[in-house]
Amino acid sequence: MIDFAVIGSGISGATISNKLVKKYSIKVFEKAKGVGGRSSFKRFKGNIGFDHGLQYLSPRSKEFKSFTNKLIRKRVIKHWKGNHEFLNERVKRDKKHIKLIGVRGNNDISKHLLKSINCKFQSELSEIQRKKDCWFLKFKNNTSAYAKNLIITAPFPQVKKLASKFVRTKLFTNKVKMNSSLTVLLMTNKTDSNVSSFFTNDDILGWVSNENSKKRFRYNKDLWVLQSTYEYGKKHTDNYRNKKKFHTRILINKFKKLTKLKIKKVYFSHIHGWKYSSNSKPLKTKSYWDKRLGLGICADWFGGPRLENGWLSANNLYKKLISTI
């Protein structure tokens, strides 16, 4: 039986697993085909692809800055340079605003942290049961597992559904508002744009990334990531699958209109809905740990919308855990 089962391979799951594996047996269960969570990288072919969710890191805390500096030295992440354009005239460009990205993709941090850890993919957790002194985990692919301790790093609504009957504090009485958004991955003709990203002041399209500007590949076509605003995502993420072509067209047309780029042909497009993208309002606690049950919870929604909050939450949980085991 493993010491710790960790649910999720995003920054929280990868961080806590990397720390625990030095003393305990660990297995990570991930519902997707690869690691990264919201930092997933959608490969088109070879090293050509899109940062599907998280676009960049901008460290704020002293601890996270130190962590990212180490990753820069190890060539896991790098600076994303270039012209980051604000289409909102009321917003002044902050030249000191650091943008860091993965050298190959923004899931590189999770890959680096989990490189020596056993990960089980396409394993979406459906139910947890407490049996004597261990956890029994049931997955939607009809597999199961036993673990002495369980750590969940999923979005707030999913954790609440799975673990509410086991949590003995008022954690789930918090009114956590998870933001939603739609993301379109787009391949077009070469535009010779010198802009790395566009910040907009639009009600529908909030952000555009020029993937070619990240200098991970050379290609004779332009790759773009279009992200909707949270307002648009809130209205349409639940039902977007029924109108994929419609929402894709809406976001592409906004992209053309706002950037004024000469888009002559679209070679590829893919739309994805992030129902639980982020939480804008931080909680008073950074993580949850129950020594008696061996149940831990950490995620970015404890601290706010940034990936950095997920890393801080995992470190906070680790401190609680090692002081009691």
Contacts in CASP RR format, 6 or more apart in sequence:
PFRMAT RR
TARGET T0000
AUTHOR 0000-0000-0000
METHOD contacts of the structure
MODEL  1
MIDFAVIGSGISGATISNKLVKKYSIKVFEKAKGVGGRSSFKRFKGNIGF
DHGLQYLSPRSKEFKSFTNKLIRKRVIKHWKGNHEFLNERVKRDKKHIKL
IGVRGNNDISKHLLKSINCKFQSELSEIQRKKDCWFLKFKNNTSAYAKNL
IITAPFPQVKKLASKFVRTKLFTNKVKMNSSLTVLLMTNKTDSNVSSFFT
NDDILGWVSNENSKKRFRYNKDLWVLQSTYEYGKKHTDNYRNKKKFHTRI
LINKFKKLTKLKIKKVYFSHIHGWKYSSNSKPLKTKSYWDKRLGLGICAD
WFGGPRLENGWLSANNLYKKLISTI
1 134 0 8 1.000
1 146 0 8 1.000
1 147 0 8 1.000
1 148 0 8 1.000
2 25 0 8 1.000
2 26 0 8 1.000
2 27 0 8 1.000
2 145 0 8 1.000
2 146 0 8 1.000
2 147 0 8 1.000
2 148 0 8 1.000
3 20 0 8 1.000
3 24 0 8 1.000
3 25 0 8 1.000
3 26 0 8 1.000
3 147 0 8 1.000
3 148 0 8 1.000
3 149 0 8 1.000
4 17 0 8 1.000
4 20 0 8 1.000
4 24 0 8 1.000
4 25 0 8 1.000
4 26 0 8 1.000
4 27 0 8 1.000
4 147 0 8 1.000
4 148 0 8 1.000
4 149 0 8 1.000
4 150 0 8 1.000
4 151 0 8 1.000
5 27 0 8 1.000
5 29 0 8 1.000
5 135 0 8 1.000
5 137 0 8 1.000
5 145 0 8 1.000
5 147 0 8 1.000
5 149 0 8 1.000
5 150 0 8 1.000
5 151 0 8 1.000
6 13 0 8 1.000
6 16 0 8 1.000
6 17 0 8 1.000
6 20 0 8 1.000
6 26 0 8 1.000
6 27 0 8 1.000
6 28 0 8 1.000
6 29 0 8 1.000
6 151 0 8 1.000
6 153 0 8 1.000
7 13 0 8 1.000
7 28 0 8 1.000
7 29 0 8 1.000
7 125 0 8 1.000
7 150 0 8 1.000
7 151 0 8 1.000
7 152 0 8 1.000
7 153 0 8 1.000
7 154 0 8 1.000
8 28 0 8 1.000
8 29 0 8 1.000
8 30 0 8 1.000
8 31 0 8 1.000
8 37 0 8 1.000
8 152 0 8 1.000
8 153 0 8 1.000
8 154 0 8 1.000
9 28 0 8 1.000
9 30 0 8 1.000
9 32 0 8 1.000
9 34 0 8 1.000
9 35 0 8 1.000
9 36 0 8 1.000
9 37 0 8 1.000
9 110 0 8 1.000
9 114 0 8 1.000
9 119 0 8 1.000
10 35 0 8 1.000
10 36 0 8 1.000
10 37 0 8 1.000
10 38 0 8 1.000
10 39 0 8 1.000
10 110 0 8 1.000
10 153 0 8 1.000
11 36 0 8 1.000
11 39 0 8 1.000
11 109 0 8 1.000
11 110 0 8 1.000
11 300 0 8 1.000
11 307 0 8 1.000
11 310 0 8 1.000
11 311 0 8 1.000
11 314 0 8 1.000
12 153 0 8 1.000
12 298 0 8 1.000
12 299 0 8 1.000
12 300 0 8 1.000
12 310 0 8 1.000
12 311 0 8 1.000
12 313 0 8 1.000
12 314 0 8 1.000
13 28 0 8 1.000
13 110 0 8 1.000
13 151 0 8 1.000
13 153 0 8 1.000
13 298 0 8 1.000
13 314 0 8 1.000
14 28 0 8 1.000
14 35 0 8 1.000
14 36 0 8 1.000
14 109 0 8 1.000
14 110 0 8 1.000
14 113 0 8 1.000
14 114 0 8 1.000
15 113 0 8 1.000
15 310 0 8 1.000
15 311 0 8 1.000
15 314 0 8 1.000
15 315 0 8 1.000
15 318 0 8 1.000
16 151 0 8 1.000
16 153 0 8 1.000
16 298 0 8 1.000
16 314 0 8 1.000
16 317 0 8 1.000
16 318 0 8 1.000
17 26 0 8 1.000
17 28 0 8 1.000
17 113 0 8 1.000
17 114 0 8 1.000
17 117 0 8 1.000
18 113 0 8 1.000
18 114 0 8 1.000
18 117 0 8 1.000
19 314 0 8 1.000
19 315 0 8 1.000
19 318 0 8 1.000
20 26 0 8 1.000
20 318 0 8 1.000
20 321 0 8 1.000
21 116 0 8 1.000
21 117 0 8 1.000
26 117 0 8 1.000
26 118 0 8 1.000
27 117 0 8 1.000
27 118 0 8 1.000
27 119 0 8 1.000
27 120 0 8 1.000
27 145 0 8 1.000
27 147 0 8 1.000
28 35 0 8 1.000
28 114 0 8 1.000
28 117 0 8 1.000
28 118 0 8 1.000
28 119 0 8 1.000
28 120 0 8 1.000
29 119 0 8 1.000
29 120 0 8 1.000
29 123 0 8 1.000
29 125 0 8 1.000
29 137 0 8 1.000
29 139 0 8 1.000
29 145 0 8 1.000
30 36 0 8 1.000
30 37 0 8 1.000
30 119 0 8 1.000
30 120 0 8 1.000
30 121 0 8 1.000
30 122 0 8 1.000
30 123 0 8 1.000
31 122 0 8 1.000
31 123 0 8 1.000
31 124 0 8 1.000
31 125 0 8 1.000
31 140 0 8 1.000
32 40 0 8 1.000
32 121 0 8 1.000
32 122 0 8 1.000
33 121 0 8 1.000
33 122 0 8 1.000
34 40 0 8 1.000
34 107 0 8 1.000
34 119 0 8 1.000
34 121 0 8 1.000
35 107 0 8 1.000
35 110 0 8 1.000
35 111 0 8 1.000
35 114 0 8 1.000
35 119 0 8 1.000
36 107 0 8 1.000
36 109 0 8 1.000
36 110 0 8 1.000
36 111 0 8 1.000
37 107 0 8 1.000
37 110 0 8 1.000
38 53 0 8 1.000
38 54 0 8 1.000
38 274 0 8 1.000
38 277 0 8 1.000
38 278 0 8 1.000
38 307 0 8 1.000
39 51 0 8 1.000
39 53 0 8 1.000
39 54 0 8 1.000
39 106 0 8 1.000
39 107 0 8 1.000
39 109 0 8 1.000
39 110 0 8 1.000
39 307 0 8 1.000
40 52 0 8 1.000
40 53 0 8 1.000
40 106 0 8 1.000
40 107 0 8 1.000
41 49 0 8 1.000
41 50 0 8 1.000
41 51 0 8 1.000
41 52 0 8 1.000
41 104 0 8 1.000
41 105 0 8 1.000
41 106 0 8 1.000
41 107 0 8 1.000
42 49 0 8 1.000
42 50 0 8 1.000
42 51 0 8 1.000
42 52 0 8 1.000
42 185 0 8 1.000
42 270 0 8 1.000
43 49 0 8 1.000
44 50 0 8 1.000
44 187 0 8 1.000
44 223 0 8 1.000
44 268 0 8 1.000
47 104 0 8 1.000
47 216 0 8 1.000
47 217 0 8 1.000
48 216 0 8 1.000
48 217 0 8 1.000
48 219 0 8 1.000
48 223 0 8 1.000
49 211 0 8 1.000
49 216 0 8 1.000
49 217 0 8 1.000
49 223 0 8 1.000
50 185 0 8 1.000
50 211 0 8 1.000
50 223 0 8 1.000
50 225 0 8 1.000
51 101 0 8 1.000
51 105 0 8 1.000
51 106 0 8 1.000
51 209 0 8 1.000
51 211 0 8 1.000
51 214 0 8 1.000
51 225 0 8 1.000
52 183 0 8 1.000
52 185 0 8 1.000
52 225 0 8 1.000
52 272 0 8 1.000
53 106 0 8 1.000
53 183 0 8 1.000
53 225 0 8 1.000
53 227 0 8 1.000
53 274 0 8 1.000
54 106 0 8 1.000
54 307 0 8 1.000
55 101 0 8 1.000
55 106 0 8 1.000
55 197 0 8 1.000
55 207 0 8 1.000
55 209 0 8 1.000
55 225 0 8 1.000
55 227 0 8 1.000
56 80 0 8 1.000
56 99 0 8 1.000
56 100 0 8 1.000
56 101 0 8 1.000
56 106 0 8 1.000
57 68 0 8 1.000
57 77 0 8 1.000
57 99 0 8 1.000
57 100 0 8 1.000
57 101 0 8 1.000
57 307 0 8 1.000
57 308 0 8 1.000
58 97 0 8 1.000
58 98 0 8 1.000
58 99 0 8 1.000
58 100 0 8 1.000
58 306 0 8 1.000
59 65 0 8 1.000
59 67 0 8 1.000
59 68 0 8 1.000
59 98 0 8 1.000
59 100 0 8 1.000
59 308 0 8 1.000
60 306 0 8 1.000
60 308 0 8 1.000
61 308 0 8 1.000
61 312 0 8 1.000
63 312 0 8 1.000
63 315 0 8 1.000
64 308 0 8 1.000
64 311 0 8 1.000
64 312 0 8 1.000
67 311 0 8 1.000
68 77 0 8 1.000
68 100 0 8 1.000
71 77 0 8 1.000
71 109 0 8 1.000
71 112 0 8 1.000
72 78 0 8 1.000
72 79 0 8 1.000
72 100 0 8 1.000
74 112 0 8 1.000
75 103 0 8 1.000
76 102 0 8 1.000
76 103 0 8 1.000
76 108 0 8 1.000
76 109 0 8 1.000
76 112 0 8 1.000
77 100 0 8 1.000
77 101 0 8 1.000
77 102 0 8 1.000
77 103 0 8 1.000
77 108 0 8 1.000
77 109 0 8 1.000
78 100 0 8 1.000
78 101 0 8 1.000
78 102 0 8 1.000
78 103 0 8 1.000
79 98 0 8 1.000
79 99 0 8 1.000
79 100 0 8 1.000
79 101 0 8 1.000
80 99 0 8 1.000
80 100 0 8 1.000
80 101 0 8 1.000
80 196 0 8 1.000
80 213 0 8 1.000
80 214 0 8 1.000
81 196 0 8 1.000
82 194 0 8 1.000
82 196 0 8 1.000
82 213 0 8 1.000
83 194 0 8 1.000
83 195 0 8 1.000
83 196 0 8 1.000
84 93 0 8 1.000
84 97 0 8 1.000
84 99 0 8 1.000
84 195 0 8 1.000
84 196 0 8 1.000
84 197 0 8 1.000
84 199 0 8 1.000
85 93 0 8 1.000
85 195 0 8 1.000
85 197 0 8 1.000
85 198 0 8 1.000
85 199 0 8 1.000
86 92 0 8 1.000
86 93 0 8 1.000
86 199 0 8 1.000
87 198 0 8 1.000
87 199 0 8 1.000
87 200 0 8 1.000
87 201 0 8 1.000
87 202 0 8 1.000
87 258 0 8 1.000
87 259 0 8 1.000
88 199 0 8 1.000
88 200 0 8 1.000
88 201 0 8 1.000
89 201 0 8 1.000
90 201 0 8 1.000
91 199 0 8 1.000
91 201 0 8 1.000
101 214 0 8 1.000
102 108 0 8 1.000
102 109 0 8 1.000
103 216 0 8 1.000
104 216 0 8 1.000
105 216 0 8 1.000
122 141 0 8 1.000
123 139 0 8 1.000
123 140 0 8 1.000
123 141 0 8 1.000
123 143 0 8 1.000
124 139 0 8 1.000
124 140 0 8 1.000
124 141 0 8 1.000
125 137 0 8 1.000
125 138 0 8 1.000
125 139 0 8 1.000
125 140 0 8 1.000
125 152 0 8 1.000
125 154 0 8 1.000
125 162 0 8 1.000
126 138 0 8 1.000
126 139 0 8 1.000
126 140 0 8 1.000
127 137 0 8 1.000
127 138 0 8 1.000
127 162 0 8 1.000
128 135 0 8 1.000
128 136 0 8 1.000
128 137 0 8 1.000
128 138 0 8 1.000
128 150 0 8 1.000
128 162 0 8 1.000
128 163 0 8 1.000
128 166 0 8 1.000
129 135 0 8 1.000
129 136 0 8 1.000
129 138 0 8 1.000
130 136 0 8 1.000
130 166 0 8 1.000
130 293 0 8 1.000
131 146 0 8 1.000
133 148 0 8 1.000
134 146 0 8 1.000
134 147 0 8 1.000
134 148 0 8 1.000
135 146 0 8 1.000
135 147 0 8 1.000
135 148 0 8 1.000
135 149 0 8 1.000
135 150 0 8 1.000
135 294 0 8 1.000
135 295 0 8 1.000
136 144 0 8 1.000
136 145 0 8 1.000
136 146 0 8 1.000
137 144 0 8 1.000
137 145 0 8 1.000
137 146 0 8 1.000
137 147 0 8 1.000
137 150 0 8 1.000
138 144 0 8 1.000
139 145 0 8 1.000
148 294 0 8 1.000
149 294 0 8 1.000
149 295 0 8 1.000
149 296 0 8 1.000
150 294 0 8 1.000
150 295 0 8 1.000
150 296 0 8 1.000
151 295 0 8 1.000
151 296 0 8 1.000
151 297 0 8 1.000
151 298 0 8 1.000
151 317 0 8 1.000
152 159 0 8 1.000
152 162 0 8 1.000
152 163 0 8 1.000
152 295 0 8 1.000
152 296 0 8 1.000
152 297 0 8 1.000
153 297 0 8 1.000
153 298 0 8 1.000
153 299 0 8 1.000
153 314 0 8 1.000
154 162 0 8 1.000
154 299 0 8 1.000
155 178 0 8 1.000
155 276 0 8 1.000
155 299 0 8 1.000
155 301 0 8 1.000
156 176 0 8 1.000
156 178 0 8 1.000
156 276 0 8 1.000
156 279 0 8 1.000
156 299 0 8 1.000
156 301 0 8 1.000
157 176 0 8 1.000
157 178 0 8 1.000
157 276 0 8 1.000
158 276 0 8 1.000
159 297 0 8 1.000
159 299 0 8 1.000
160 172 0 8 1.000
163 295 0 8 1.000
163 297 0 8 1.000
164 172 0 8 1.000
166 290 0 8 1.000
166 293 0 8 1.000
166 295 0 8 1.000
167 288 0 8 1.000
167 290 0 8 1.000
167 295 0 8 1.000
167 297 0 8 1.000
168 290 0 8 1.000
169 288 0 8 1.000
171 285 0 8 1.000
171 288 0 8 1.000
171 297 0 8 1.000
174 283 0 8 1.000
175 281 0 8 1.000
176 279 0 8 1.000
176 281 0 8 1.000
176 283 0 8 1.000
176 301 0 8 1.000
177 279 0 8 1.000
177 280 0 8 1.000
177 281 0 8 1.000
178 275 0 8 1.000
178 276 0 8 1.000
178 277 0 8 1.000
178 278 0 8 1.000
178 279 0 8 1.000
178 301 0 8 1.000
179 230 0 8 1.000
179 234 0 8 1.000
179 277 0 8 1.000
179 278 0 8 1.000
179 279 0 8 1.000
179 280 0 8 1.000
179 305 0 8 1.000
180 230 0 8 1.000
180 233 0 8 1.000
180 234 0 8 1.000
180 237 0 8 1.000
180 238 0 8 1.000
180 273 0 8 1.000
180 274 0 8 1.000
180 275 0 8 1.000
180 276 0 8 1.000
180 277 0 8 1.000
181 227 0 8 1.000
181 228 0 8 1.000
181 229 0 8 1.000
181 230 0 8 1.000
181 232 0 8 1.000
181 233 0 8 1.000
181 237 0 8 1.000
181 273 0 8 1.000
181 274 0 8 1.000
181 277 0 8 1.000
182 227 0 8 1.000
182 228 0 8 1.000
182 232 0 8 1.000
182 233 0 8 1.000
182 236 0 8 1.000
182 237 0 8 1.000
182 240 0 8 1.000
182 247 0 8 1.000
182 251 0 8 1.000
182 271 0 8 1.000
182 272 0 8 1.000
182 273 0 8 1.000
182 274 0 8 1.000
183 225 0 8 1.000
183 226 0 8 1.000
183 227 0 8 1.000
183 228 0 8 1.000
183 271 0 8 1.000
183 272 0 8 1.000
183 273 0 8 1.000
183 274 0 8 1.000
184 225 0 8 1.000
184 226 0 8 1.000
184 247 0 8 1.000
184 248 0 8 1.000
184 251 0 8 1.000
184 252 0 8 1.000
184 269 0 8 1.000
184 270 0 8 1.000
184 271 0 8 1.000
185 223 0 8 1.000
185 224 0 8 1.000
185 225 0 8 1.000
185 268 0 8 1.000
185 269 0 8 1.000
185 270 0 8 1.000
185 271 0 8 1.000
185 272 0 8 1.000
186 223 0 8 1.000
186 224 0 8 1.000
186 225 0 8 1.000
186 226 0 8 1.000
186 252 0 8 1.000
186 255 0 8 1.000
186 266 0 8 1.000
186 268 0 8 1.000
186 269 0 8 1.000
187 221 0 8 1.000
187 222 0 8 1.000
187 223 0 8 1.000
187 224 0 8 1.000
187 266 0 8 1.000
187 267 0 8 1.000
187 268 0 8 1.000
187 269 0 8 1.000
188 221 0 8 1.000
188 222 0 8 1.000
188 224 0 8 1.000
188 263 0 8 1.000
188 264 0 8 1.000
188 265 0 8 1.000
188 266 0 8 1.000
188 267 0 8 1.000
189 221 0 8 1.000
189 222 0 8 1.000
189 263 0 8 1.000
189 264 0 8 1.000
189 265 0 8 1.000
189 267 0 8 1.000
190 220 0 8 1.000
190 221 0 8 1.000
190 222 0 8 1.000
191 222 0 8 1.000
191 261 0 8 1.000
191 262 0 8 1.000
191 263 0 8 1.000
193 210 0 8 1.000
193 222 0 8 1.000
193 259 0 8 1.000
193 261 0 8 1.000
195 210 0 8 1.000
195 213 0 8 1.000
195 259 0 8 1.000
196 209 0 8 1.000
196 210 0 8 1.000
196 213 0 8 1.000
196 214 0 8 1.000
197 207 0 8 1.000
197 208 0 8 1.000
197 209 0 8 1.000
197 210 0 8 1.000
197 213 0 8 1.000
198 207 0 8 1.000
198 208 0 8 1.000
198 258 0 8 1.000
198 259 0 8 1.000
199 206 0 8 1.000
199 207 0 8 1.000
200 206 0 8 1.000
200 207 0 8 1.000
200 208 0 8 1.000
200 258 0 8 1.000
202 229 0 8 1.000
202 254 0 8 1.000
202 258 0 8 1.000
203 229 0 8 1.000
203 231 0 8 1.000
203 232 0 8 1.000
204 228 0 8 1.000
204 229 0 8 1.000
204 232 0 8 1.000
204 250 0 8 1.000
204 251 0 8 1.000
204 254 0 8 1.000
205 226 0 8 1.000
205 227 0 8 1.000
205 228 0 8 1.000
205 229 0 8 1.000
205 232 0 8 1.000
205 251 0 8 1.000
205 254 0 8 1.000
205 255 0 8 1.000
205 258 0 8 1.000
206 227 0 8 1.000
206 228 0 8 1.000
206 229 0 8 1.000
207 226 0 8 1.000
207 227 0 8 1.000
208 224 0 8 1.000
208 225 0 8 1.000
208 226 0 8 1.000
208 227 0 8 1.000
208 255 0 8 1.000
208 258 0 8 1.000
208 259 0 8 1.000
209 224 0 8 1.000
209 225 0 8 1.000
209 227 0 8 1.000
210 222 0 8 1.000
210 223 0 8 1.000
210 224 0 8 1.000
211 222 0 8 1.000
211 223 0 8 1.000
211 224 0 8 1.000
211 225 0 8 1.000
212 219 0 8 1.000
212 222 0 8 1.000
212 223 0 8 1.000
221 267 0 8 1.000
224 255 0 8 1.000
226 251 0 8 1.000
226 252 0 8 1.000
226 254 0 8 1.000
226 255 0 8 1.000
228 236 0 8 1.000
228 251 0 8 1.000
230 277 0 8 1.000
233 273 0 8 1.000
236 243 0 8 1.000
236 247 0 8 1.000
237 273 0 8 1.000
237 274 0 8 1.000
237 275 0 8 1.000
238 275 0 8 1.000
240 247 0 8 1.000
240 271 0 8 1.000
240 273 0 8 1.000
244 271 0 8 1.000
247 271 0 8 1.000
248 269 0 8 1.000
248 271 0 8 1.000
251 271 0 8 1.000
252 263 0 8 1.000
252 266 0 8 1.000
252 269 0 8 1.000
255 261 0 8 1.000
255 263 0 8 1.000
256 263 0 8 1.000
277 305 0 8 1.000
278 300 0 8 1.000
278 301 0 8 1.000
278 304 0 8 1.000
278 305 0 8 1.000
278 306 0 8 1.000
279 300 0 8 1.000
279 301 0 8 1.000
279 303 0 8 1.000
279 304 0 8 1.000
279 305 0 8 1.000
280 304 0 8 1.000
280 305 0 8 1.000
281 304 0 8 1.000
282 302 0 8 1.000
282 303 0 8 1.000
282 304 0 8 1.000
282 309 0 8 1.000
283 301 0 8 1.000
283 302 0 8 1.000
283 303 0 8 1.000
285 302 0 8 1.000
286 298 0 8 1.000
286 302 0 8 1.000
286 303 0 8 1.000
286 312 0 8 1.000
286 313 0 8 1.000
286 316 0 8 1.000
286 317 0 8 1.000
287 296 0 8 1.000
287 297 0 8 1.000
287 298 0 8 1.000
287 302 0 8 1.000
287 313 0 8 1.000
287 314 0 8 1.000
287 316 0 8 1.000
287 317 0 8 1.000
287 320 0 8 1.000
288 295 0 8 1.000
288 296 0 8 1.000
288 297 0 8 1.000
288 298 0 8 1.000
288 317 0 8 1.000
289 295 0 8 1.000
289 296 0 8 1.000
289 297 0 8 1.000
289 317 0 8 1.000
289 320 0 8 1.000
289 321 0 8 1.000
289 324 0 8 1.000
290 296 0 8 1.000
291 324 0 8 1.000
291 325 0 8 1.000
296 317 0 8 1.000
296 321 0 8 1.000
297 317 0 8 1.000
298 310 0 8 1.000
298 313 0 8 1.000
298 314 0 8 1.000
298 316 0 8 1.000
298 317 0 8 1.000
299 310 0 8 1.000
299 313 0 8 1.000
300 306 0 8 1.000
300 307 0 8 1.000
300 308 0 8 1.000
300 309 0 8 1.000
300 310 0 8 1.000
300 313 0 8 1.000
301 309 0 8 1.000
302 309 0 8 1.000
302 310 0 8 1.000
302 313 0 8 1.000
302 316 0 8 1.000
303 309 0 8 1.000
303 310 0 8 1.000
303 312 0 8 1.000
303 313 0 8 1.000
END
